[in-house]
């Protein structure tokens, strides 16, 4: 089941919540509805990674637990806040290391998603409990036209 409340307009937040599942295509489609086409591919990949982490690692694919996504466009920034009902975790990503250098070895079980999120989004932050992830993507802005003559 998917629950949706209002589409974000200006500083309002939309909300989507769904039972833990890995069938994320309809949720991703809804979250990317108003995203410019040139950003959709990479944002789909990043949001899918974040949603899989919430459903699989956070909620352990328990269909009785929900994943909730709040989303909005604020001042040329797309924001997503993804929450799960799991026990939480402590992210071990070192912000001072280049995400490419962070990539784990071929044999590693996890870690690639963390690197991927930091490459795609401009801001990646967890709450203290590790059950809520904040993602931000800055839209490219055009330089203002100069109104003065040389």
Residue, then its C-alpha position, 0 to 999 in steps of 0.5 A: x500500500x502507498x499513501x500520498x499526501x499533497x504535492x510539494x508547492x513552494x515550501x510545502x512538503x509532500x509525503x509518501x509512505x509505503x510498506x517495506x518492499x523492494x518493488x520501488x518503481x511506482x514510488x520512484x516515479x512519483x518522487x521524480x515526477x517534477x524533476x528535470x529530465x536531465x537529472x532523473x537518471x542519476x537521482x533515480x539511482x540515488x533514491x533507489x539506493x536510499x529506499x532499498x537501504x531503508x526497506x531492506x537494512x532499516x526495516x528488514x523487509x518487514x511489511x508491517x513497518x513503513x518507509x516514509x519519504x518527505x520531499x520538497x523543492x525549496x529555493x532551487x534545491x530538491x530535498x528528500x527525507x527518508x525515514x524507516x522504523x528500524x533500529x538505526x545505525x551509525x554511518x561510518x562514512x568519513x566526509x573528508x575522504x573523496x567518495x571514489x576513494x571510499x569505494x569498498x573492495x570487490x569482496x565487500x558486502x556493503x558500502x557502495x551505496x554510501x559512496x553512491x549517495x555522496x556522489x549523486x547528492x549535494x548533501x547527505x545527512x543522517x539523524x543521530x539515531x540513524x533512522x532518517x536520511x536527508x538528501x539534497x540536490x541543488x539545481x543548476x542556476x543560471x547566472x544573472x544577466x548584467x544590467x549595466x553597460x561596460 
